[in-house]
Protein backbone atom coordinates (compact mmCIF):
# COMPACT_ATOMS: atom_id res chain seq x y z
CA UNK A 1 0.00 0.00 0.00
CA UNK A 2 1.49 3.33 -1.10
CA UNK A 3 0.51 7.00 -1.05
CA UNK A 4 0.30 6.78 -4.86
CA UNK A 5 -2.28 3.96 -4.64
CA UNK A 6 -4.35 5.80 -2.03
CA UNK A 7 -4.30 9.03 -4.06
CA UNK A 8 -5.31 7.27 -7.28
CA UNK A 9 -8.14 5.56 -5.39
CA UNK A 10 -9.47 8.87 -4.06
CA UNK A 11 -9.25 10.50 -7.50
CA UNK A 12 -10.97 7.47 -9.05
CA UNK A 13 -13.81 7.79 -6.55
CA UNK A 14 -14.27 11.42 -7.60
CA UNK A 15 -14.43 10.37 -11.26
CA UNK A 16 -16.91 7.54 -10.72
CA UNK A 17 -19.18 9.75 -8.59
CA UNK A 18 -19.20 12.36 -11.36
CA UNK A 19 -20.13 9.78 -13.98
CA UNK A 20 -22.89 8.36 -11.78
CA UNK A 21 -24.45 11.75 -11.02
CA UNK A 22 -24.55 12.80 -14.69
CA UNK A 23 -26.12 9.44 -15.54
CA UNK A 24 -28.98 9.88 -13.09
CA UNK A 25 -29.58 13.55 -13.87
CA UNK A 26 -29.90 12.65 -17.56
CA UNK A 27 -32.69 10.20 -16.70
CA UNK A 28 -34.52 12.90 -14.78
CA UNK A 29 -34.10 15.56 -17.44
CA UNK A 30 -35.55 13.36 -20.18
CA UNK A 31 -38.42 12.28 -17.94
CA UNK A 32 -39.18 15.93 -17.18
CA UNK A 33 -39.02 16.78 -20.88
CA UNK A 34 -41.60 14.04 -21.55
CA UNK A 35 -43.96 15.50 -18.93
CA UNK A 36 -43.01 13.72 -15.70
CA UNK A 37 -42.30 16.25 -12.90
CA UNK A 38 -41.43 13.59 -10.29
CA UNK A 39 -37.64 13.91 -10.43
CA UNK A 40 -37.75 17.71 -10.51
CA UNK A 41 -40.14 17.98 -7.58
CA UNK A 42 -37.95 15.56 -5.63
CA UNK A 43 -34.82 17.66 -6.17
CA UNK A 44 -33.18 14.98 -8.30
CA UNK A 45 -32.20 17.20 -11.22
CA UNK A 46 -29.35 18.63 -9.15
CA UNK A 47 -25.67 17.94 -9.86
CA UNK A 48 -25.08 17.87 -6.10
CA UNK A 49 -23.90 14.29 -5.38
CA UNK A 50 -25.68 14.32 -2.01
CA UNK A 51 -29.04 14.39 -3.82
CA UNK A 52 -28.26 11.03 -5.43
CA UNK A 53 -26.57 9.08 -2.65
CA UNK A 54 -27.61 5.44 -2.35
CA UNK A 55 -26.37 3.79 0.88
CA UNK A 56 -25.26 0.65 -0.94
CA UNK A 57 -24.43 1.72 -4.48
CA UNK A 58 -22.85 5.10 -3.71
CA UNK A 59 -21.22 4.35 -0.36
CA UNK A 60 -20.87 0.67 0.55
CA UNK A 61 -19.94 -0.82 -2.84
CA UNK A 62 -17.46 1.91 -3.97
CA UNK A 63 -15.78 2.12 -0.55
CA UNK A 64 -15.51 -1.68 -0.29
CA UNK A 65 -13.94 -1.80 -3.74
CA UNK A 66 -11.72 1.16 -2.79
CA UNK A 67 -10.34 -0.77 0.20
CA UNK A 68 -9.76 -3.80 -2.02
CA UNK A 69 -8.01 -1.54 -4.54
CA UNK A 70 -5.47 -0.45 -1.91
CA UNK A 71 -4.32 -4.05 -1.56
CA UNK A 72 -5.12 -5.13 -5.13
CA UNK A 73 -4.48 -2.08 -7.40
CA UNK A 74 -6.13 -3.78 -10.40
CA UNK A 75 -9.53 -3.64 -8.68
CA UNK A 76 -11.90 -1.43 -10.69
CA UNK A 77 -14.12 0.92 -8.67
CA UNK A 78 -17.80 0.84 -9.42
CA UNK A 79 -21.10 2.01 -8.01
CA UNK A 80 -24.49 3.50 -8.70
CA UNK A 81 -26.72 6.28 -7.42
CA UNK A 82 -30.21 6.21 -6.00
CA UNK A 83 -32.44 5.69 -9.05
CA UNK A 84 -34.24 8.81 -10.22
CA UNK A 85 -37.99 8.37 -9.60
CA UNK A 86 -39.95 8.16 -12.84
CA UNK A 87 -43.72 7.88 -13.20
CA UNK A 88 -44.50 6.54 -16.69
CA UNK A 89 -48.18 7.41 -16.23
CA UNK A 90 -47.24 10.97 -17.18
CA UNK A 91 -45.96 9.82 -20.57
CA UNK A 92 -48.19 9.78 -23.62
CA UNK A 93 -46.80 6.33 -24.41
CA UNK A 94 -45.46 4.82 -21.14
CA UNK A 95 -43.30 2.09 -22.70
CA UNK A 96 -41.83 4.43 -25.30
CA UNK A 97 -41.25 7.08 -22.66
CA UNK A 98 -39.39 4.60 -20.47
CA UNK A 99 -37.30 3.62 -23.49
CA UNK A 100 -36.16 7.22 -23.97
CA UNK A 101 -35.56 7.69 -20.24
CA UNK A 102 -33.53 4.47 -20.08
CA UNK A 103 -31.37 5.45 -23.06
CA UNK A 104 -30.72 8.91 -21.61
CA UNK A 105 -28.34 7.70 -18.89
CA UNK A 106 -25.97 5.61 -21.02
CA UNK A 107 -26.30 8.16 -23.83
CA UNK A 108 -25.25 10.99 -21.52
CA UNK A 109 -22.30 8.97 -20.24
CA UNK A 110 -21.07 8.25 -23.77
CA UNK A 111 -21.54 11.86 -24.89
CA UNK A 112 -19.82 13.35 -21.84
CA UNK A 113 -17.06 10.76 -21.94
CA UNK A 114 -16.39 11.55 -25.58
CA UNK A 115 -16.43 15.30 -24.86
CA UNK A 116 -13.96 14.88 -21.98
CA UNK A 117 -11.71 12.74 -24.19
CA UNK A 118 -11.78 15.32 -26.98
CA UNK A 119 -10.91 18.09 -24.51
CA UNK A 120 -7.97 16.15 -23.13
CA UNK A 121 -6.67 15.11 -26.55
CA UNK A 122 -6.88 18.71 -27.77
CA UNK A 123 -4.79 19.82 -24.79
CA UNK A 124 -2.21 17.14 -25.58
CA UNK A 125 -2.12 18.46 -29.16
CA UNK A 126 -1.93 22.12 -28.12
CA UNK A 127 0.77 21.60 -25.45
CA UNK A 128 3.59 19.52 -26.98
CA UNK A 129 5.35 18.93 -23.63
CA UNK A 130 2.20 17.99 -21.75
CA UNK A 131 2.87 14.25 -21.83
CA UNK A 132 6.37 14.72 -20.39
CA UNK A 133 5.04 17.07 -17.69
CA UNK A 134 2.40 14.54 -16.62
CA UNK A 135 4.89 11.69 -16.48
CA UNK A 136 7.74 13.50 -14.69
CA UNK A 137 5.49 15.52 -12.32
CA UNK A 138 8.21 17.98 -11.38
CA UNK A 139 6.81 20.45 -8.88
CA UNK A 140 3.45 21.14 -7.28
CA UNK A 141 1.88 22.53 -10.46
CA UNK A 142 2.81 19.45 -12.50
CA UNK A 143 1.42 17.15 -9.80
CA UNK A 144 -1.85 19.09 -9.71
CA UNK A 145 -2.03 18.90 -13.50
CA UNK A 146 -1.43 15.16 -13.37
CA UNK A 147 -4.23 14.77 -10.81
CA UNK A 148 -6.61 16.75 -13.02
CA UNK A 149 -5.81 14.64 -16.09
CA UNK A 150 -6.07 11.47 -14.04
CA UNK A 151 -9.60 12.41 -12.90
CA UNK A 152 -10.55 13.43 -16.45
CA UNK A 153 -9.19 10.19 -17.86
CA UNK A 154 -10.91 8.07 -15.23
CA UNK A 155 -14.12 9.99 -15.91
CA UNK A 156 -13.91 8.90 -19.55
CA UNK A 157 -13.27 5.29 -18.50
CA UNK A 158 -16.12 5.19 -16.00
CA UNK A 159 -18.52 6.83 -18.42
CA UNK A 160 -17.85 4.05 -20.91
CA UNK A 161 -18.13 1.37 -18.20
CA UNK A 162 -21.40 2.77 -16.82
CA UNK A 163 -22.93 3.04 -20.27
CA UNK A 164 -22.05 -0.57 -21.09
CA UNK A 165 -22.98 -1.98 -17.68
CA UNK A 166 -26.36 -0.24 -17.60
CA UNK A 167 -27.28 -1.72 -20.97
CA UNK A 168 -27.20 -5.25 -19.51
CA UNK A 169 -30.86 -6.39 -19.76
CA UNK A 170 -31.31 -7.17 -16.05
CA UNK A 171 -33.80 -5.17 -13.96
CA UNK A 172 -33.43 -2.48 -12.75
CA UNK A 173 -30.67 -1.62 -15.24
CA UNK A 174 -31.49 0.54 -18.26
CA UNK A 175 -30.98 -2.35 -20.64
CA UNK A 176 -34.00 -4.10 -19.16
CA UNK A 177 -36.19 -1.07 -19.96
CA UNK A 178 -34.89 -1.01 -23.52
CA UNK A 179 -35.48 -4.74 -23.96
CA UNK A 180 -38.96 -4.50 -22.41
CA UNK A 181 -40.02 -1.99 -25.06
CA UNK A 182 -39.29 -4.45 -27.86
CA UNK A 183 -40.84 -7.51 -26.18
CA UNK A 184 -44.40 -8.76 -26.71
CA UNK A 185 -46.84 -8.36 -23.77
CA UNK A 186 -45.97 -11.79 -22.37
CA UNK A 187 -42.26 -10.93 -22.39
CA UNK A 188 -42.93 -7.62 -20.69
CA UNK A 189 -44.69 -9.44 -17.86
CA UNK A 190 -41.65 -11.67 -17.40
CA UNK A 191 -39.31 -8.67 -17.20
CA UNK A 192 -41.57 -6.93 -14.71
CA UNK A 193 -41.69 -10.08 -12.56
CA UNK A 194 -37.86 -10.10 -12.42
CA UNK A 195 -37.79 -6.64 -10.81
CA UNK A 196 -37.94 -8.10 -7.28
CA UNK A 197 -34.85 -10.23 -7.90
CA UNK A 198 -32.87 -7.78 -10.01
CA UNK A 199 -30.98 -6.14 -7.17
CA UNK A 200 -29.76 -9.45 -5.76
CA UNK A 201 -28.68 -10.56 -9.23
CA UNK A 202 -26.84 -7.27 -9.69
CA UNK A 203 -24.92 -7.57 -6.40
CA UNK A 204 -24.02 -11.18 -7.21
CA UNK A 205 -22.69 -10.19 -10.65
CA UNK A 206 -20.48 -7.47 -9.15
CA UNK A 207 -18.94 -9.47 -6.33
CA UNK A 208 -18.53 -12.68 -8.32
CA UNK A 209 -16.39 -10.87 -10.88
CA UNK A 210 -18.93 -10.81 -13.66
CA UNK A 211 -18.05 -7.20 -14.42
CA UNK A 212 -14.70 -8.34 -15.77
CA UNK A 213 -16.46 -9.28 -19.01
CA UNK A 214 -17.93 -5.78 -19.28
CA UNK A 215 -14.58 -4.12 -18.59
CA UNK A 216 -12.76 -6.34 -21.07
CA UNK A 217 -15.38 -5.68 -23.73
CA UNK A 218 -15.26 -1.89 -23.52
CA UNK A 219 -11.55 -1.45 -22.74
CA UNK A 220 -10.68 -0.97 -26.45
CA UNK A 221 -13.20 1.89 -26.63
CA UNK A 222 -11.82 3.88 -23.73
CA UNK A 223 -8.30 3.06 -24.88
CA UNK A 224 -9.12 4.55 -28.27
CA UNK A 225 -10.73 7.63 -26.71
CA UNK A 226 -7.79 8.38 -24.44
CA UNK A 227 -4.93 7.27 -26.68
CA UNK A 228 -1.65 5.64 -25.60
CA UNK A 229 0.04 8.86 -24.45
CA UNK A 230 -2.74 9.78 -22.01
CA UNK A 231 -3.07 6.21 -20.74
CA UNK A 232 0.68 6.00 -20.17
CA UNK A 233 0.67 9.31 -18.30
CA UNK A 234 -2.09 8.01 -16.00
CA UNK A 235 -0.10 4.91 -15.08
BELTA-V870851 format. One record per residue. N is the residue number from 1. RES is the residue in one small letter. PSI is psi in radians with two decimals (999 if undefined). D_CENTER is the distance of its C-alpha to the mean C-alpha in Angstrom with 1 decimal. Layout:
N&RES&PSI&D_CENTER, N&RES&PSI&D_CENTER
This chain:
1&x&2.18&26.2, 2&x&2.86&26.3, 3&x&-0.63&25.4, 4&x&-0.76&23.4, 5&x&-0.75&21.2, 6&x&-0.77&20.9, 7&x&-0.77&20.0, 8&x&-0.56&17.3, 9&x&-0.78&15.8, 10&x&-0.78&16.0, 11&x&-0.62&14.5, 12&x&-0.65&11.6, 13&x&-0.71&11.1, 14&x&-0.79&11.4, 15&x&-0.77&8.7, 16&x&-0.63&6.0, 17&x&-0.71&7.7, 18&x&-0.81&7.8, 19&x&-0.69&4.3, 20&x&-0.79&4.6, 21&x&-0.81&8.1, 22&x&-0.65&8.1, 23&x&-0.86&6.6, 24&x&-0.71&9.4, 25&x&-0.65&11.9, 26&x&-0.72&11.8, 27&x&-0.85&12.9, 28&x&-0.66&15.5, 29&x&-0.75&16.8, 30&x&-0.71&17.5, 31&x&-0.74&19.1, 32&x&-0.68&21.2, 33&x&-0.53&22.2, 34&x&0.04&23.4, 35&x&0.03&25.5, 36&x&1.97&23.7, 37&x&0.08&24.1, 38&x&-0.88&22.6, 39&x&-0.71&19.3, 40&x&-0.79&21.3, 41&x&-0.42&24.1, 42&x&0.10&21.9, 43&x&0.43&20.4, 44&x&0.10&16.9, 45&x&0.18&16.7, 46&x&2.58&16.6, 47&x&0.03&14.2, 48&x&2.04&15.7, 49&x&-0.52&13.2, 50&x&-0.43&16.3, 51&x&-0.20&16.3, 52&x&0.19&13.2, 53&x&2.25&14.0, 54&x&2.21&14.3, 55&x&-0.63&16.8, 56&x&-0.97&15.5, 57&x&-0.54&11.7, 58&x&-0.35&11.4, 59&x&-1.09&14.6, 60&x&-0.91&16.2, 61&x&-0.90&13.7, 62&x&-0.70&12.0, 63&x&-0.63&15.6, 64&x&-0.79&17.1, 65&x&-0.57&15.0, 66&x&-0.72&15.8, 67&x&-0.76&19.4, 68&x&-0.61&19.4, 69&x&-0.56&17.9, 70&x&-0.64&21.0, 71&x&-0.39&23.3, 72&x&1.50&21.4, 73&x&-0.33&19.5, 74&x&-0.11&18.0, 75&x&2.27&15.8, 76&x&2.22&12.1, 77&x&2.57&10.3, 78&x&2.81&7.8, 79&x&-3.09&7.8, 80&x&2.83&7.5, 81&x&2.98&9.6, 82&x&2.18&13.0, 83&x&2.41&13.0, 84&x&2.25&14.6, 85&x&2.29&18.2, 86&x&2.30&19.4, 87&x&1.76&23.1, 88&x&-0.22&23.8, 89&x&-0.33&27.5, 90&x&-0.31&27.1, 91&x&2.54&26.2, 92&x&-0.72&29.1, 93&x&1.75&27.7, 94&x&-0.79&25.5, 95&x&-0.69&24.1, 96&x&-0.68&23.5, 97&x&-0.75&21.9, 98&x&-0.55&19.5, 99&x&-0.83&18.7, 100&x&-0.70&17.9, 101&x&-0.75&15.8, 102&x&-0.73&13.8, 103&x&-0.36&13.4, 104&x&-0.72&12.4, 105&x&-1.03&8.8, 106&x&-0.64&8.0, 107&x&-0.74&10.8, 108&x&-0.73&9.6, 109&x&-0.80&6.5, 110&x&-0.73&9.3, 111&x&-0.80&11.8, 112&x&-0.64&10.4, 113&x&-0.74&9.5, 114&x&-0.71&13.0, 115&x&-0.73&14.6, 116&x&-0.68&13.5, 117&x&-0.73&14.8, 118&x&-0.75&17.9, 119&x&-0.85&18.6, 120&x&-0.74&18.5, 121&x&-0.62&20.6, 122&x&-0.67&23.0, 123&x&-0.65&23.6, 124&x&-0.66&24.3, 125&x&-0.68&26.8, 126&x&-0.48&28.3, 127&x&1.66&28.8, 128&x&-0.59&30.6, 129&x&0.15&30.6, 130&x&-0.77&27.0, 131&x&-0.78&26.1, 132&x&-0.71&29.2, 133&x&-0.72&28.4, 134&x&-0.57&24.9, 135&x&-0.79&26.4, 136&x&-0.63&29.6, 137&x&0.99&28.2, 138&x&1.85&31.7, 139&x&2.89&31.9, 140&x&-0.73&29.8, 141&x&-0.74&28.6, 142&x&-0.65&27.4, 143&x&-0.69&25.5, 144&x&-0.69&23.8, 145&x&-0.71&23.0, 146&x&-0.75&21.6, 147&x&-0.73&19.3, 148&x&-0.75&18.1, 149&x&-0.50&17.5, 150&x&-0.80&15.9, 151&x&-0.78&13.2, 152&x&-0.74&13.0, 153&x&-0.74&12.8, 154&x&-0.55&10.2, 155&x&-0.76&8.0, 156&x&-0.82&8.9, 157&x&-0.80&8.4, 158&x&-0.52&4.8, 159&x&-0.76&4.4, 160&x&-0.76&6.9, 161&x&-0.81&6.0, 162&x&-0.72&3.5, 163&x&-0.80&6.4, 164&x&-0.81&8.9, 165&x&-0.75&8.4, 166&x&-0.25&8.5, 167&x&0.03&11.5, 168&x&2.26&13.5, 169&x&0.97&16.4, 170&x&2.18&16.6, 171&x&2.48&16.9, 172&x&0.42&15.2, 173&x&2.76&12.3, 174&x&-0.58&12.3, 175&x&-0.54&14.2, 176&x&-0.60&17.0, 177&x&-0.69&17.5, 178&x&-0.82&17.8, 179&x&-0.71&20.2, 180&x&-0.65&22.1, 181&x&-0.62&23.1, 182&x&-0.05&24.8, 183&x&2.70&26.5, 184&x&2.94&30.1, 185&x&-0.70&30.9, 186&x&-0.69&31.5, 187&x&-0.63&28.1, 188&x&-0.65&26.5, 189&x&-0.67&28.4, 190&x&-0.78&27.2, 191&x&-0.72&23.5, 192&x&-0.60&24.3, 193&x&-0.40&26.2, 194&x&-0.20&23.3, 195&x&-0.72&21.4, 196&x&-0.38&23.2, 197&x&-0.14&22.3, 198&x&-0.74&18.7, 199&x&-0.75&17.4, 200&x&-0.68&19.8, 201&x&-0.72&18.9, 202&x&-0.83&15.2, 203&x&-0.73&16.2, 204&x&-0.73&18.8, 205&x&-0.75&16.5, 206&x&-0.88&14.3, 207&x&-0.15&17.4, 208&x&0.08&19.6, 209&x&0.22&17.5, 210&x&-0.37&16.6, 211&x&-0.27&13.1, 212&x&-0.60&15.3, 213&x&-0.67&16.1, 214&x&-0.83&12.6, 215&x&-0.77&12.1, 216&x&-0.63&15.7, 217&x&-0.59&15.3, 218&x&-0.07&12.7, 219&x&-0.73&14.0, 220&x&-0.55&16.7, 221&x&-0.86&14.5, 222&x&-0.50&12.7, 223&x&-0.66&16.2, 224&x&-0.68&17.8, 225&x&-0.73&15.7, 226&x&-0.67&16.4, 227&x&2.72&19.8, 228&x&-0.61&21.9, 229&x&-0.79&23.1, 230&x&-0.76&19.8, 231&x&-0.71&18.7, 232&x&-0.69&22.1, 233&x&-0.48&22.0, 234&x&-0.35&18.9, 235&x&999&20.7
